Amino acid sequence: MKYQFVLAHRDRWSIQLMCRMLQIARSGIYAWLHTPMSERAIEDQRLLGLIKDSYAARSGVYGSPRVFLDLREAGETCDKHRVARIM
């Protein structure tokens, strides 16, 4: 989260200043930038799209248990806790 904050605000404040204030290493930000996304993160992004579609199809009324059931009916294999975390 801190790295994302630094990247989102690097045009406003210097990276060096934000790293000092957040007590993180500058090298950590650059290492994080060049690290590829994990398979789980990629799968979470894909599931997020499906969750948003299911949620929107139900006019934003369904919570994670019902969205989970929608995904299961669509043939997705995922856990209800994962759906809740992503939502």
Secondary structure, 3 states (H helix, E strand, C coil): CHHHHHHHCCCCCCHHHHHHHHCCCHHHHHHHHCCCCCHHHHHHHHHHHHHHHHHHHCCCCCCHHHHHHHHHHCCCCCCHHHHHHHC
